[in-house]
């Protein structure tokens, strides 16, 4: 087993525990769809993981605007774009309006986020890249 695989298993186990600890809470999985130059298979696996573990999770596809927001069981295919413009503001505001308790946001953290933005819920940034920028709030988990 390669070193990277052990790390891979580690984030998977950590994520499993985090999600299990939040059973019965309102969860959302947001996928940054601003680029197709991402680990599409890895992201599909995470969506499947949430679908099986917490079928009541809301799946949100967003780039600079919200593309879809629906129950994860609807199984809509993730549609990626190539413009590379991402803003996290609308998806995070949506989560507040929907009274989501924990947001899991799959992104490379290079999108726009106002410095002063505060959210009244937990945020886990799931970053599918080797380089992980600092997040202004929430917890960051590298998923490679």
N, C-alpha and C positions, 0 to 999 in steps of 0.2 A: 504494500500500500504506500502510495506517495504521500509526502508531507501535506500537500494541498488537500488530499482526500480526507485526512484526519481533521483538518480545519473545517472542511465541508461538513463532516459529520457533527462537529462541535456546534456550528451555528444551527444545524437542523435540530439537534437535541435541545439547545437553548430556546429556539423558537417554539418547539413543541411544548416545552414547560410553560413559557410565557402565555401561549394560547390556551393551554389547558387550565392555567390559573385564572383565566378570564371567561371561563364557561358561563353562559347565562348573561353576559354583558353585551352591550351593543358594540359590535366591531365593524370596522371598514378596512378593506384592502384596496389601496389606491395604487394604480400602475401608471407611471409616467410614460406616456406614449409618444413623446416628442421626437424620438429617434428610433430607427430600426437597427441601429448599430449597437445592439445590446444583446445580452444573453437570453434570447427569446425562449429557448428550451428550459432554462433554469427558472425563468419567470412563470412559464406554463406549469412547471412542477410545483411552484409555491402556490399558484392559484388552485391547483388540484388538492394540495395539502390542506388549504383552508376549506375548500369545498367539502372534503371528507370529514375534517375535524369539527368545523363549525359552519354547517350549511346555512345558518341564519346570517352569516357575514354579508355585508354589502360590498359589491365589487364596483369600483369607480375607475373609469378610464379618463385620464386628463392629461392635457399638455398645457397650453396657455388658456384653455377653457375646459369645462367638463364635457366629455364626449358622451359618456353613458354612466348611469348610476342605477344599479339593479341588484337584486339578490344574486349571490354568487352561483346559486343552483341553476340560474337561467342558462349558464354555460355559454355565454356569448364569447365569441372568439375575440381575442385582443387584437385591435387594429392599430398598428404602429404608423407613425408619420415620419417624414424625412426633414422637416423644417428645423428641428433642433431647438425650438423655442418652448421653454417650460416655465410656468409660474405655478407656485404651490398655493397661492392665496385663495383662489376660488374653491379648490377641493377642501382646504382646511376650514374655510367659512361654511361650506356645505356641511361638513362633519359637525360643526358647532350647532347649526340650525337643526340637524337631524338628531341632536343629542347623542352622538356617538361617544362611547366611553374610551375606546382605544383605536387609534389609527395606525395601520401598518402601511408605510408608503414606500413602494419600490421605486428607487430613483438613484441617479448618480450624484445627486445633490448639487448640480450645477445650475439649477433653475432659479428663477427670481423669488425672493421671499423678503418682504419688508422687514427691516431691522427691528422695528418696534412691535412686530406682530407677537401676540400672546394667544395661547389657546387654553381652554379650560379642561383639556382632556390629555391623556397620554399619547405620545407619538413615538413610534419606532420607525426609524429610517432604515430600510433594508437596502443596502448598497451593493449592487452586483459588479463592482469593479475593484481592481487591486488598490487604486488610489482612493482614499476616503476623505473627502473634505470635511471640515468641521461643520456641525449643524448648529444653528442659533438656539435651538431648544430640542428637547426630546433625547432619546437614546439612539445611538447609531450602531448598527450591526452589519458587519461585512458578510456578504453571502456569495462566496465564490467557490 
